[in-house]
Amino acid sequence: MSNLVGVDAAYHEGAARLWPLIAQAQRIISPFHINSDPDAVGSALGLYHLLTALGKTVTVYASDGDFPKITAFLPGAATIVRYTGGTLPEADLVMALDSSDTGRLGKLHAENANRFATGPTLMIDHHVTNARFGVAPDGSDANFIDSTAAATAEILYLLARAWELPISPEAATCLLAGIYGDTLGLQTTSTSPRVVRVVADLLAAGADHTGVVNNFYRSRPFATVKVWGATLEQAAWCGGVVWSQITPEMLAAANSSEGESGGVINFLTGTRDARATVLLHRGPGEWRAGLRTLVEAVDVAAIAEKFGGGGHRKAAGCRIVGDEAERDAFLQEVDRLAGEQIAAAAG
């Protein structure tokens, strides 16, 4: 197969640095982050296919026991282990993909923190706010971060090329899903000429484009339709921020789960005149906030960092401890900070 995208020196250097950890490992655990998205799931399953083809045993974990139903069609999804607590089984290597910090791995990391800290733990990610928690047994760096990449799946494809691994149709489908998830089907500002060429290579490798598009954008469960309707009904303004929330009561009324609610934030983000969009998921004593923006001057990652979160300039997240009063104060602060960014850019 002739590849359209080249692999640059930084990827070859990173691949050479990380490969010994992978080569020496037979049993590999790959957890993806809580409140997972298609890039997290697609990257982990892409890794699963790449490395099981070499005869390695790879176990993919959903760190909070759940993953988006729209990704259930992906090859290998049936093998995902839903973590419910306790010590992880013995393994030679942990490969954490698409997790900007250990907090994104939730209880799975909290209950196995020493295992991550002592290594080997290999980290591959594209978040600009990544905490670089990958570590080799000798304490050396075991991270590969490319914040210019549109998705972690894009990075994994390029590393696989540098490792000279064959790309099966199953691996290609999972990686395509990761890229399409984070770029909304090559629509976001992170869509670069390189990632378009990566997509072309994946299609040439046999990726199921129709399956990805149909499951992500053309069909959805009725429960998702009900949750979207309830979420859009509650949409409101806080200054220049459009926001809504999803509560356990809303999910129960729709006979749905949080994994079936994905995508509605992207719909809300298209609201005209919004500085930013916030979607809040209610949890025990806290709110999990997703932040988005289409405004060039607004950097929601910088805003999320002020609340202990992170992400990308146009898509980020954080957690807010408290109830409605803390929620409202947070929304007001997001509006203020976004306004300051816009004013600063205007000079």
Backbone torsions as a table, in degrees:
resi	resn	phi	psi	omega
1	MET	NA	131.7	177.4
2	SER	-86.2	125.3	-176.8
3	ASN	-94.1	139.0	-179.4
4	LEU	-84.4	-25.5	-175.4
5	VAL	-105.5	137.7	176.2
6	GLY	-88.8	161.2	178.2
7	VAL	-112.3	118.0	-172.1
8	ASP	-82.6	175.9	-174.1
9	ALA	-62.2	-36.2	-178.7
10	ALA	-63.1	-37.1	178.2
11	TYR	-71.5	-39.7	177.7
12	HIS	-63.6	-40.5	178.6
13	GLU	-65.0	-46.9	179.4
14	GLY	-63.3	-41.1	179.2
15	ALA	-62.1	-42.4	179.8
16	ALA	-65.9	-34.6	-178.9
17	ARG	-71.9	-36.9	-174.1
18	LEU	-90.0	-27.7	-172.2
19	TRP	-58.4	-38.2	179.4
20	PRO	-56.0	-35.9	177.9
21	LEU	-64.0	-39.9	-179.6
22	ILE	-73.7	-42.9	-177.2
23	ALA	-60.7	-35.8	-177.8
24	GLN	-80.5	-10.9	-174.7
25	ALA	-97.0	134.2	173.0
26	GLN	-103.0	-39.7	179.9
27	ARG	-106.6	118.3	-174.8
28	ILE	-124.6	134.5	174.4
29	ILE	-109.8	133.3	179.1
30	SER	-130.0	96.6	178.1
31	PRO	-87.3	142.0	171.7
32	PHE	-109.4	160.9	-165.7
33	HIS	-72.2	161.1	177.2
34	ILE	-64.7	158.5	-175.9
35	ASN	48.5	50.3	-169.8
36	SER	-66.9	160.6	-179.9
37	ASP	-129.2	174.3	-177.6
38	PRO	-59.0	-31.0	178.7
39	ASP	-67.9	-42.5	178.6
40	ALA	-61.7	-48.4	-177.6
41	VAL	-70.3	-46.3	-177.8
42	GLY	-63.7	-38.7	178.8
43	SER	-65.9	-45.3	-179.3
44	ALA	-63.6	-41.9	179.0
45	LEU	-72.1	-34.0	174.0
46	GLY	-60.3	-44.5	176.3
47	LEU	-60.0	-42.8	178.5
48	TYR	-54.1	-48.3	-178.3
49	HIS	-69.8	-38.7	-179.8
50	LEU	-62.6	-41.1	-173.0
51	LEU	-92.3	-30.0	174.6
52	THR	-67.0	-26.4	176.2
53	ALA	-65.1	-18.8	177.5
54	LEU	-93.2	2.7	-179.8
55	GLY	90.8	7.8	179.6
56	LYS	-85.4	156.3	175.8
57	THR	-98.4	116.2	-177.2
58	VAL	-119.9	126.6	177.7
59	THR	-116.2	120.3	179.8
60	VAL	-95.9	131.3	-179.1
61	TYR	-115.3	135.7	167.0
62	ALA	-88.1	110.7	-168.6
63	SER	-62.4	-29.0	177.5
64	ASP	-109.2	14.9	176.5
65	GLY	80.5	8.5	-176.3
66	ASP	-145.3	160.9	173.0
67	PHE	-156.1	159.5	-172.9
68	PRO	-60.0	134.0	-179.1
69	LYS	-63.5	-24.5	-179.9
70	ILE	-68.2	-14.5	178.6
71	THR	-97.9	1.7	-175.9
72	ALA	-67.0	-19.2	179.8
73	PHE	-78.4	-14.0	-173.9
74	LEU	-64.7	141.8	177.4
75	PRO	-57.3	126.5	179.7
76	GLY	94.6	-7.4	-177.1
77	ALA	-60.7	-30.5	-179.6
78	ALA	-66.4	-16.6	-179.3
79	THR	-88.5	-8.6	-177.3
80	ILE	-62.4	130.2	177.9
81	VAL	-91.2	127.2	178.6
82	ARG	-87.8	107.0	-176.5
83	TYR	-68.6	131.6	179.2
84	THR	-122.4	3.0	178.9
85	GLY	126.6	162.0	175.7
86	GLY	98.8	-179.1	-176.9
87	THR	-77.5	135.0	176.6
88	LEU	-68.0	151.5	177.8
89	PRO	-66.8	164.7	178.4
90	GLU	-59.6	139.0	178.2
91	ALA	-153.3	159.5	179.7
92	ASP	-90.4	-17.4	-175.4
93	LEU	-161.0	138.8	169.2
94	VAL	-107.2	127.1	176.9
95	MET	-116.2	107.7	-179.2
96	ALA	-101.0	116.2	-177.7
97	LEU	-111.6	138.8	171.9
98	ASP	68.2	21.8	177.7
99	SER	-113.5	116.1	-173.9
100	SER	-72.5	-24.2	176.6
101	ASP	-158.1	170.6	-175.7
102	THR	-65.8	-26.8	177.9
103	GLY	-61.0	-28.1	180.0
104	ARG	-69.7	-13.7	177.4
105	LEU	-95.3	3.6	170.1
106	GLY	55.5	-139.0	-176.0
107	LYS	-64.6	-29.9	179.9
108	LEU	-59.1	-42.4	177.2
109	HIS	-74.8	-43.6	-176.4
110	ALA	-57.3	-36.6	-177.8
111	GLU	-89.5	-0.7	178.8
112	ASN	-138.7	31.1	-172.5
113	ALA	-59.7	-40.3	-178.6
114	ASN	-65.3	-35.2	178.7
115	ARG	-62.5	-41.2	178.2
116	PHE	-68.5	-41.5	-173.5
117	ALA	-69.6	-34.2	-176.8
118	THR	-85.6	-19.8	177.7
119	GLY	73.9	179.0	0.2
120	PRO	-76.5	131.1	175.5
121	THR	-126.4	120.6	-177.6
122	LEU	-107.5	131.4	-176.2
123	MET	-118.5	128.5	174.0
124	ILE	-128.4	125.7	-172.5
125	ASP	-159.6	165.4	177.6
126	HIS	-124.6	7.5	179.5
127	HIS	-79.0	131.6	-179.1
128	VAL	-65.0	-23.1	-178.1
129	THR	-94.5	16.3	-176.0
130	ASN	-59.6	137.0	-176.9
131	ALA	-88.0	-0.9	175.1
132	ARG	54.2	62.6	-178.3
133	PHE	-96.5	7.7	174.3
134	GLY	-72.1	137.3	-176.9
135	VAL	-149.3	136.9	174.9
136	ALA	-83.9	164.1	-179.1
137	PRO	-57.8	-28.6	179.2
138	ASP	-87.5	6.9	178.5
139	GLY	88.0	-0.8	-178.9
140	SER	-78.2	168.1	-175.4
141	ASP	-66.6	133.7	177.0
142	ALA	-134.0	46.8	-178.8
143	ASN	-121.0	146.3	167.7
144	PHE	-134.7	110.3	-176.4
145	ILE	-120.7	127.1	174.3
146	ASP	-130.8	95.7	-176.7
147	SER	-74.2	-6.0	175.5
148	THR	-85.8	-11.7	-179.1
149	ALA	-74.4	145.2	179.5
150	ALA	-74.7	-23.6	-177.1
151	ALA	-158.3	154.9	174.2
152	THR	-62.9	-32.6	178.1
153	ALA	-60.3	-34.4	176.2
154	GLU	-63.0	-45.0	179.1
155	ILE	-61.0	-45.8	-176.8
156	LEU	-62.6	-38.6	176.8
157	TYR	-60.3	-46.2	-177.7
158	LEU	-67.3	-37.4	175.2
159	LEU	-65.9	-40.4	178.4
160	ALA	-60.6	-38.6	176.2
161	ARG	-63.0	-44.1	179.3
162	ALA	-64.9	-32.2	177.1
163	TRP	-80.9	-4.7	-180.0
164	GLU	59.7	40.7	177.5
165	LEU	-89.3	141.6	175.0
166	PRO	-68.7	141.7	179.7
167	ILE	-104.0	103.8	179.8
168	SER	-76.0	162.0	174.6
169	PRO	-56.9	-34.6	179.6
170	GLU	-66.8	-46.1	177.4
171	ALA	-63.8	-41.8	-179.5
172	ALA	-61.9	-40.1	179.3
173	THR	-63.3	-44.4	-179.5
174	CYS	-64.9	-41.7	179.7
175	LEU	-68.9	-38.5	175.7
176	LEU	-60.9	-41.1	178.4
177	ALA	-60.5	-41.6	178.8
178	GLY	-61.8	-43.4	-179.9
179	ILE	-68.2	-45.7	180.0
180	TYR	-64.8	-33.1	178.0
181	GLY	-63.7	-46.1	-176.6
182	ASP	-80.4	-22.2	179.7
183	THR	-104.4	3.7	-176.7
184	LEU	54.4	44.4	-179.7
185	GLY	74.1	42.7	179.5
186	LEU	64.1	41.1	179.0
187	GLN	-110.8	-18.4	-173.3
188	THR	-82.4	168.6	-179.7
189	THR	-68.2	-14.2	177.7
190	SER	-79.9	-2.9	-179.8
191	THR	-72.8	108.2	-176.7
192	SER	-106.9	165.1	173.0
193	PRO	-56.1	-35.9	-179.0
194	ARG	-64.2	-45.7	-176.7
195	VAL	-69.3	-30.4	175.1
196	VAL	-64.3	-39.7	177.5
197	ARG	-68.2	-36.4	176.0
198	VAL	-61.0	-44.5	178.3
199	VAL	-59.3	-43.2	178.2
200	ALA	-60.4	-41.8	177.7
201	ASP	-62.6	-41.8	-179.3
202	LEU	-65.9	-38.6	176.5
203	LEU	-64.4	-40.3	177.7
204	ALA	-65.2	-27.4	178.9
205	ALA	-81.4	-3.9	176.2
206	GLY	105.5	15.5	178.6
207	ALA	-59.0	143.0	-179.2
208	ASP	-84.3	82.2	-178.1
209	HIS	-62.1	-44.1	-179.2
210	THR	-61.2	-42.6	179.1
211	GLY	-62.2	-43.3	179.4
212	VAL	-64.0	-49.3	-177.3
213	VAL	-64.3	-43.9	-178.8
214	ASN	-63.2	-45.6	-177.2
215	ASN	-72.7	-31.1	-177.4
216	PHE	-87.0	-36.5	-166.9
217	TYR	-126.8	-18.6	-173.3
218	ARG	-109.9	-16.8	-179.6
219	SER	-141.9	151.3	178.1
220	ARG	-157.7	152.3	179.1
221	PRO	-63.3	153.5	178.2
222	PHE	-60.0	-34.5	178.2
223	ALA	-60.2	-36.4	177.4
224	THR	-66.0	-41.6	177.5
225	VAL	-58.5	-42.6	-179.7
226	LYS	-65.0	-42.6	-179.8
227	VAL	-66.3	-43.1	177.3
228	TRP	-57.5	-45.5	-178.6
229	GLY	-59.8	-44.9	180.0
230	ALA	-66.4	-37.4	-179.9
231	THR	-68.0	-44.4	180.0
232	LEU	-67.6	-32.8	178.4
233	GLU	-62.9	-32.0	-178.2
234	GLN	-90.5	-1.2	-177.9
235	ALA	-58.5	139.5	-176.9
236	ALA	-150.7	169.7	177.0
237	TRP	-102.8	142.2	165.4
238	CYS	-126.3	93.2	-171.3
239	GLY	64.6	-120.4	178.6
240	GLY	-97.3	11.8	-179.1
241	VAL	-105.5	127.1	172.5
242	VAL	-94.1	134.9	-174.3
243	TRP	-145.6	160.8	171.9
244	SER	-154.7	-178.4	-177.7
245	GLN	-145.2	157.2	174.1
246	ILE	-126.7	121.1	-177.3
247	THR	-111.9	162.4	175.6
248	PRO	-57.2	-34.3	179.7
249	GLU	-65.3	-38.4	177.5
250	MET	-65.1	-42.1	179.4
251	LEU	-64.8	-41.2	179.9
252	ALA	-64.9	-40.9	-179.6
253	ALA	-63.9	-29.7	-179.9
254	ALA	-92.8	2.2	-175.4
255	ASN	53.0	47.3	-172.0
256	SER	-127.7	175.2	174.5
257	SER	-127.2	167.1	-179.3
258	GLU	-62.0	-30.1	179.0
259	GLY	-66.1	-13.7	179.6
260	GLU	-100.6	4.7	-175.5
261	SER	-99.4	-2.6	-174.7
262	GLY	-63.7	149.3	176.0
263	GLY	101.7	-24.4	-175.8
264	VAL	-66.9	-29.5	179.3
265	ILE	-64.4	-33.9	178.8
266	ASN	-68.5	-34.6	175.5
267	PHE	-65.3	-45.4	179.6
268	LEU	-63.3	-33.4	-177.1
269	THR	-63.1	-22.8	178.2
270	GLY	-78.1	4.3	-179.8
271	THR	-64.9	124.1	-178.6
272	ARG	-63.2	143.3	176.1
273	ASP	73.8	6.7	178.5
274	ALA	-81.9	129.5	172.8
275	ARG	-68.1	-41.2	-179.1
276	ALA	-155.8	164.7	177.2
277	THR	-124.1	137.9	177.7
278	VAL	-128.1	128.1	171.7
279	LEU	-117.4	124.0	-175.1
280	LEU	-108.2	127.2	174.4
281	HIS	-103.1	125.2	-178.2
282	ARG	-82.1	128.2	174.4
283	GLY	-125.9	179.1	179.6
284	PRO	-61.1	107.6	177.0
285	GLY	71.0	14.2	-177.5
286	GLU	-155.5	168.9	172.3
287	TRP	-123.6	132.5	171.9
288	ARG	-98.3	118.3	-171.9
289	ALA	-106.2	127.9	168.7
290	GLY	-101.7	132.5	-178.5
291	LEU	-119.2	136.8	177.7
292	ARG	-139.4	158.0	173.2
293	THR	-157.4	150.0	171.3
294	LEU	-110.2	0.5	-177.4
295	VAL	-83.7	125.0	-174.4
296	GLU	-57.0	-40.1	-174.5
297	ALA	-77.1	-13.0	-174.1
298	VAL	-94.6	130.2	178.6
299	ASP	-116.0	98.0	-176.2
300	VAL	-73.7	-21.2	175.0
301	ALA	-64.1	-41.9	178.6
302	ALA	-64.0	-37.0	177.5
303	ILE	-67.4	-46.8	-178.9
304	ALA	-61.9	-35.1	179.9
305	GLU	-60.5	-31.4	179.3
306	LYS	-66.7	-16.1	178.9
307	PHE	-113.9	19.6	176.9
308	GLY	83.6	10.7	179.9
309	GLY	-106.4	-155.0	179.8
310	GLY	175.8	-167.5	-179.5
311	GLY	144.5	-133.0	-178.6
312	HIS	-117.7	168.3	-179.7
313	ARG	-56.3	-37.8	-174.0
314	LYS	-107.1	-4.0	179.8
315	ALA	-152.4	120.4	-175.9
316	ALA	-150.6	179.2	-179.9
317	GLY	-159.3	163.6	177.9
318	CYS	-164.2	177.0	178.7
319	ARG	-120.9	141.8	178.6
320	ILE	-122.9	117.2	178.0
321	VAL	-79.3	134.2	176.6
322	GLY	131.2	-164.0	-175.2
323	ASP	-118.4	-147.1	-174.4
324	GLU	-63.8	-36.2	-179.1
325	ALA	-63.9	-43.3	178.7
326	GLU	-68.7	-35.8	175.0
327	ARG	-59.0	-49.4	-177.1
328	ASP	-65.2	-39.3	178.0
329	ALA	-64.4	-38.0	177.8
330	PHE	-63.0	-46.6	179.8
331	LEU	-60.7	-40.6	178.2
332	GLN	-64.4	-37.7	179.7
333	GLU	-70.3	-39.1	176.2
334	VAL	-59.4	-44.4	179.3
335	ASP	-62.2	-42.4	-179.4
336	ARG	-64.8	-46.4	-177.6
337	LEU	-66.6	-40.3	176.8
338	ALA	-63.2	-39.4	177.8
339	GLY	-63.1	-39.6	177.6
340	GLU	-63.7	-41.4	178.9
341	GLN	-62.6	-41.9	179.7
342	ILE	-65.5	-42.4	179.4
343	ALA	-64.3	-41.2	-179.8
344	ALA	-64.3	-39.2	-179.7
345	ALA	-68.6	-30.3	180.0
346	ALA	-77.2	-13.9	179.3
347	GLY	82.4	NA	NA
